[in-house]
Amino acid sequence: MTAPDDSTVRSASCLRANMVRALLDQDSVTSESVAAAFAAVPRHRFAPEASLDLVYDLHRTVPVKQDAHGLDISVMSAAHLQGVMLEQAAIQPGMNVLEIGSGGYNAALIQELVGGAGAVTTVDIDRDVIDRARRCLDDAGYSQVKTVLADGESGVADGAPYDRIIVTAAAWDIAPSWISGLTDNGRLVVPLTLRGTTRSIAFDRDGEGLLGCSYRLARFVPMQGQGAATEERKELLRDGVAVQSDDARVRLAAQALNHALDTPRLLQWSGAAYDLPDELELYLALNLPRAARLHASHDIVDNGLVEASALLGVPALVTEDSIAYRTRRENQSTGGFESGVVAHGPHAKNLAEQYVELLRTWAHHHRLRGAAEIRYLPGPAASSLPPGSVAKRHGVVAVTWH
Ligand SMILES: C[S@@+](CC[C@H](N)C(=O)[O-])C[C@H]1O[C@@H](n2cnc3c(N)ncnc32)[C@H](O)[C@@H]1O
């Protein structure tokens, strides 16, 4: 790797100082130790082919590798999300940390946090990625970080138990090795996908299982290998409209649902406040009795067929021939927003009523940041689970709301 010239080093240092200030201003970083790590590691040395502006943009990822369809399978994660997850991890000097999903930069940040007495192992399933991470780590002066080529689903036994395991790809489930690979007081930070929406959850060990202590909205490239989410089904209804679900109770009947969208819409307002969108989304996704996710393109939204709430995907309640999903409107009297439901199909009225009831329950009882308590219980799921629980391959995610 060629050494960067003086002006690049100067502008990178300046951009890095600005990045650290902005991470602190936006509360992505709240501790001195994490701020110091971001200030110490030259982020651009881990993406030498990218522009400095992109590398030091807080909210943008830096592409590393795409699949045959051009979809990202490896990126350098956005700095703000790395900051949030490192704060969730609460890493202390001297700790032994495993990172699953590599790139080099985050491992270097972790090395700064654990210091000379600690140890960092980073594992990636992709040879190109791990070789590149190795080169960047050596080039930036972090040769003590251990790099491993393997499927992180099995953990990295050589080095276990770990005080912290940080997963940096979206996981559909929690691999048993991630729990058994932790020390008794260990913490797992993992972007876990629940009914199509992902939260970075910090879990502490709780007997055989895990108890969540914080969660934050997160977006990540998907986990590959043994842990890949084969349970996710996706159906294209028409160009620009798709539904997806991993809920075993849901049958995605593409033709009938597409037909439903052409029938007149039923619009029902809840009278309840719409805010804290990520909190509400998690509540809806886990409490709808037959949950799917509706996605629509800008063209479809612009021509009025589907509401803008579906641009990034919105929790939907579906039957074989009907669908209901959330929308919102300005509330003139409060200055905020009111939630509502759009429904189509022969069962539109019934679905809209069920959905509106959930919007009201959330707004009246749980409209708080951090109101969800998330547990992971390893082992087979009971045949019927309470609302808020999701059966996974190796256990059950059980969420209750305060
Ligand atoms: C968002 S990138 C990691 C970013 C990185 N931590 C950084 O420093 O910015 C996600 C990585 O996870 C890797 N990955 C996906 N599935 C994996 C698995 N089963 N085991 C290990 N790595 C995996 C991908 O190859 C990809 O490089």
The ligand as a Tripos MOL2 file, in Angstrom:
@<TRIPOS>MOLECULE
LIG
   27    29     1     0     0
SMALL
NO_CHARGES

@<TRIPOS>ATOM
      1 C1        -20.7790   -4.5240    7.5840 C.3       1 LIG1
      2 S1        -19.4740   -5.5860    7.1430 S.3       1 LIG1
      3 C2        -18.4010   -5.4810    8.5210 C.3       1 LIG1
      4 C3        -17.8910   -4.1040    8.7920 C.3       1 LIG1
      5 C4        -16.6920   -4.0690    9.6970 C.3       1 LIG1
      6 N1        -16.9320   -4.6370   11.0130 N.3       1 LIG1
      7 C5        -16.1140   -2.6710    9.8160 C.2       1 LIG1
      8 O1        -15.0540   -2.5850   10.4100 O.co2     1 LIG1
      9 O2        -16.6670   -1.7000    9.2990 O.co2     1 LIG1
     10 C6        -20.1690   -7.1980    7.3900 C.3       1 LIG1
     11 C7        -19.2080   -8.3090    7.1570 C.3       1 LIG1
     12 O3        -19.7770   -9.5030    7.6870 O.3       1 LIG1
     13 C8        -19.2400  -10.5580    6.9380 C.3       1 LIG1
     14 N2        -20.0330  -11.7670    7.2000 N.ar      1 LIG1
     15 C9        -21.2740  -12.0820    6.7430 C.ar      1 LIG1
     16 N3        -21.6510  -13.2840    7.2040 N.ar      1 LIG1
     17 C10       -20.6400  -13.7460    7.9790 C.ar      1 LIG1
     18 C11       -20.4320  -14.9110    8.7460 C.ar      1 LIG1
     19 N4        -21.3410  -15.8850    8.7830 N.pl3     1 LIG1
     20 N5        -19.2740  -15.0450    9.4250 N.ar      1 LIG1
     21 C12       -18.3220  -14.0690    9.3820 C.ar      1 LIG1
     22 N6        -18.4660  -12.9420    8.6660 N.ar      1 LIG1
     23 C13       -19.6090  -12.7600    7.9870 C.ar      1 LIG1
     24 C14       -19.2800  -10.0570    5.5110 C.3       1 LIG1
     25 O4        -18.3880  -10.7770    4.6820 O.3       1 LIG1
     26 C15       -18.9070   -8.5890    5.6970 C.3       1 LIG1
     27 O5        -17.5540   -8.3830    5.4520 O.3       1 LIG1
@<TRIPOS>BOND
     1     1     2 1
     2     2     3 1
     3     2    10 1
     4     3     4 1
     5     4     5 1
     6     5     6 1
     7     5     7 1
     8     7     8 2
     9     7     9 1
    10    10    11 1
    11    11    12 1
    12    11    26 1
    13    12    13 1
    14    13    14 1
    15    13    24 1
    16    14    15 ar
    17    14    23 ar
    18    15    16 ar
    19    16    17 ar
    20    17    18 ar
    21    17    23 ar
    22    18    19 1
    23    18    20 ar
    24    20    21 ar
    25    21    22 ar
    26    22    23 ar
    27    24    25 1
    28    24    26 1
    29    26    27 1
@<TRIPOS>SUBSTRUCTURE
     1 LIG1         1 GROUP 0 **** ****
